[in-house]
Amino acid sequence: MAARSLEIGGDEKDAVRPLQDVLNRTLALGAAVAGTVGAPCDELLAWIAEMGLLSELTTSEQMLLNEQASRQLVIDFSWQSERLVVLLWALNKIPAIPFPAPETSVAFIEELLPPYGDESATEFRASARLRSEDELFAAAYEIQELHVVARQRRLSRPGYRPSVSAVDEDVVRERHHAINWLVGYCGQLWDDVTTDT
């Protein structure tokens, strides 16, 4: 089935990523994030190689798993667990994307992702079902709107109180990145995705 394309502000058309691409990105990113929270990098690299996903790793993911990343990069990269929340939702592994409130925990992702989760990589792939294009594009609009709220809150005068509950800008930025990649925003690759508001 061909991916539907929608025009979202510009000359480029957005097309939802195929299920296989989303699965590969989720598994590769999941392994890299696991490396930021203490999982043995040599084990993770061996698993990535066994799964045939070495070519799916980004440059920063390779640096992390080869233990060549600075402490700051590791800290910054750990925020990408928020991207995994969106990818897991898109694969129907979680029922909803939690509201990006300050101090929202995403520890539940550890139970869902191979190689340390409740399913093997084979089971994880077999049970994944990509959400409909309508759901994905609706989430893209919603996350972008929440990002706008978070930026307005930060840039506004003291005492400004928008009607929406507190939105953590760091959390929503990471989720915005993931959903933009999922819907193929301007055809951008993972490392090049922008989060325009």
VENVEN-V931021 format. One record per residue. N is the residue number from 1. RES is the residue in three letters. PSI is psi in degrees with one decimal (* if undefined). OMEGA is omega in whole degrees, -180 to 180 (none if undefined). D_FIRST is the distance of its C-alpha to the first C-alpha in Angstrom with 2 decimals. Layout:
N RES PSI OMEGA D_FIRST
N RES PSI OMEGA D_FIRST
This chain:
1 MET 129.4 -179 0.00
2 ALA 143.9 179 3.80
3 ALA 137.4 176 6.50
4 ARG 142.0 178 9.02
5 SER 139.5 175 12.36
6 LEU 146.6 177 15.69
7 GLU 121.9 -180 19.09
8 ILE 81.2 173 21.42
9 GLY 74.5 176 24.78
10 GLY -178.0 -178 24.83
11 ASP -23.1 -178 23.50
12 GLU 146.1 176 20.67
13 LYS 142.2 179 17.24
14 ASP 131.5 179 15.84
15 ALA 129.4 -179 12.24
16 VAL 137.4 179 11.49
17 ARG 146.7 177 11.86
18 PRO 154.4 -179 9.60
19 LEU -45.6 -177 11.23
20 GLN -41.3 178 13.15
21 ASP -40.7 -179 14.68
22 VAL -41.3 177 15.75
23 LEU -48.1 -179 17.28
24 ASN -43.9 -180 19.11
25 ARG -41.3 -179 20.41
26 THR -45.7 -179 21.58
27 LEU -42.0 179 23.41
28 ALA -47.3 179 25.01
29 LEU -40.3 179 26.11
30 GLY -41.2 178 27.32
31 ALA -43.1 -180 29.54
32 ALA -42.7 178 30.96
33 VAL -38.7 177 31.76
34 ALA -34.8 178 33.39
35 GLY -25.4 180 35.58
36 THR -14.0 -178 36.85
37 VAL 20.9 170 38.15
38 GLY -3.7 176 40.07
39 ALA 142.4 -178 37.84
40 PRO 121.0 -176 39.18
41 CYS -34.7 179 37.37
42 ASP -38.8 176 38.21
43 GLU -43.8 -178 36.54
44 LEU -43.0 178 33.43
45 LEU -40.5 178 33.25
46 ALA -41.1 179 33.78
47 TRP -43.4 178 30.97
48 ILE -43.4 179 28.58
49 ALA -44.3 180 29.64
50 GLU -36.3 -180 29.23
51 MET -5.6 -179 25.63
52 GLY 31.9 -175 24.94
53 LEU 8.7 -178 24.37
54 LEU -38.1 -179 27.33
55 SER -12.4 179 25.31
56 GLU -16.2 -178 23.38
57 LEU 137.0 174 26.72
58 THR 170.4 179 27.78
59 THR -44.4 -180 31.34
60 SER -35.5 177 32.74
61 GLU -40.0 177 31.12
62 GLN -43.7 179 32.70
63 MET -43.9 180 36.00
64 LEU -48.0 -175 35.93
65 LEU -21.0 174 35.24
66 ASN 8.8 178 37.82
67 GLU 42.5 178 40.23
68 GLN 8.9 -177 40.82
69 ALA 147.5 175 39.91
70 SER 160.8 178 42.62
71 ARG -38.7 -179 43.43
72 GLN -39.3 178 42.18
73 LEU -39.7 178 38.77
74 VAL -45.4 179 38.51
75 ILE -48.5 -180 39.48
76 ASP -41.3 -176 37.11
77 PHE -28.6 -180 34.23
78 SER -24.4 176 34.89
79 TRP -19.1 -178 33.64
80 GLN -5.5 171 30.12
81 SER -28.4 177 30.12
82 GLU -30.3 175 29.20
83 ARG -37.3 179 25.98
84 LEU -33.8 179 25.25
85 VAL -45.6 -179 25.75
86 VAL -43.1 -180 22.81
87 LEU -41.2 179 20.55
88 LEU -39.3 176 21.74
89 TRP -45.1 -179 21.16
90 ALA -29.8 179 17.54
91 LEU 8.1 -179 17.12
92 ASN 32.2 177 18.98
93 LYS -20.7 173 22.05
94 ILE 149.7 -174 24.30
95 PRO -26.4 -176 24.36
96 ALA 157.3 174 25.26
97 ILE 119.4 -180 26.11
98 PRO 148.4 178 29.92
99 PHE 136.0 -176 31.81
100 PRO 61.1 179 32.83
101 ALA 156.5 176 36.51
102 PRO 141.9 176 39.11
103 GLU 28.5 172 39.61
104 THR 131.6 -179 36.44
105 SER 136.5 175 36.05
106 VAL 24.5 -179 32.84
107 ALA -23.6 -179 34.62
108 PHE -21.3 -177 32.32
109 ILE -25.2 -180 29.62
110 GLU -33.9 -179 31.90
111 GLU -16.4 -173 31.40
112 LEU -22.5 -171 27.61
113 LEU 129.8 170 27.09
114 PRO 155.0 8 27.79
115 PRO -1.6 -175 30.13
116 TYR -4.3 -177 32.57
117 GLY -171.6 -176 30.62
118 ASP -19.1 -180 30.55
119 GLU 147.4 171 27.51
120 SER 168.0 178 27.23
121 ALA -37.4 179 24.42
122 THR -46.3 178 22.96
123 GLU -40.7 180 23.24
124 PHE -46.5 180 21.95
125 ARG -44.4 -175 18.69
126 ALA -32.9 -177 18.39
127 SER -5.5 -178 19.09
128 ALA 136.2 176 16.84
129 ARG 117.1 -179 14.20
130 LEU 133.3 178 12.73
131 ARG 162.2 -178 14.00
132 SER 156.6 178 12.29
133 GLU -37.3 178 12.02
134 ASP -43.7 179 15.11
135 GLU -42.7 -178 16.99
136 LEU -44.4 180 16.37
137 PHE -34.5 176 17.47
138 ALA -41.2 178 20.33
139 ALA -36.7 179 21.47
140 ALA -44.2 179 21.46
141 TYR -42.4 -178 23.76
142 GLU -45.0 -180 25.91
143 ILE -39.7 177 26.46
144 GLN -42.1 179 27.29
145 GLU -40.6 177 29.81
146 LEU -36.0 178 31.36
147 HIS -40.3 176 31.73
148 VAL -46.3 179 33.51
149 VAL -45.2 -179 35.82
150 ALA -42.4 179 36.62
151 ARG -40.4 179 37.50
152 GLN -40.1 179 39.56
153 ARG -44.1 -179 41.42
154 ARG -38.4 -175 42.30
155 LEU -8.0 -174 43.39
156 SER 170.2 179 45.22
157 ARG 156.7 177 48.93
158 PRO 141.6 178 50.50
159 GLY -6.6 179 50.41
160 TYR 129.7 -179 47.12
161 ARG 91.4 177 45.41
162 PRO 162.6 -176 42.01
163 SER -21.8 180 41.01
164 VAL 142.2 177 38.07
165 SER 163.3 -179 39.11
166 ALA 129.9 179 39.61
167 VAL 127.2 178 36.48
168 ASP 114.8 -175 36.77
169 GLU -37.4 179 35.79
170 ASP -43.2 -180 35.22
171 VAL -50.4 -175 32.86
172 VAL -30.3 177 30.84
173 ARG -45.2 179 30.68
174 GLU -41.0 179 29.07
175 ARG -35.8 178 26.54
176 HIS -41.2 178 25.87
177 HIS -50.2 -176 25.18
178 ALA -44.3 -177 22.58
179 ILE -35.2 177 20.70
180 ASN -39.6 177 20.84
181 TRP -44.5 -178 19.32
182 LEU -42.2 -179 16.50
183 VAL 5.5 176 15.58
184 GLY 36.6 -176 16.23
185 TYR 114.8 -180 19.45
186 CYS 21.6 178 20.60
187 GLY 20.0 -174 18.58
188 GLN 143.6 174 21.37
189 LEU 162.9 -174 21.65
190 TRP -50.9 -177 22.87
191 ASP -15.7 -176 26.54
192 ASP 0.7 -175 26.39
193 VAL 133.8 176 24.79
194 THR 157.7 -179 27.12
195 THR 63.7 -179 27.89
196 ASP 144.9 176 29.15
197 THR * none 30.77
